[in-house]
């Protein structure tokens, strides 16, 4: 069931919407509850693979979450995206944060996996919005191109493909190749 709301939602109204409306996840964009695309098989496999990769690396460094809503600001308006994955270091994550609510701090990392019907350009625009809201890194994962593009707040994006090794000073010791990720997720080559 898709929500039918005929007015501009405030952040609190959005956060108070009932959950559990089937398999639909919503994001708050320009005062509207916008349904997020339902993940498919390859998307799910990539999410699991990236979760395992980051969880193994971030042991005692922070927390990685799947589809956790994040309360941010975009164009001077409340914005609540629900990234496919996010990572928050212990330096950003309040030590006493133990509530079942949307995240209220900008994550260190947001990962968005391109779903059928979405374009790289749309995800690049969303990456810029995340960076403008204080996120330190955004990864856009494209299973068709078999690439992972990393967006930085202070440098041009960098795309990793094939056997090029990912490294980033923000994530010391985290190393992988895009091809490793796609093989672990069992994404077929086209």
Beta strands, then each sheet from edge to edge (+ up, - down):
strand 1: 26-29
strand 2: 32-35
strand 3: 62-66
strand 4: 69-74
strand 5: 77-82
strand 6: 85-89
strand 7: 109-113
strand 8: 137-142
strand 9: 147-152
strand 10: 158-161
strand 11: 165-166
strand 12: 176-177
sheet 1: 1+ 2-
sheet 2: 3+ 6- 7+ 8+ 9- 10+
sheet 3: 4+ 5-
sheet 4: 11+ 12-
end
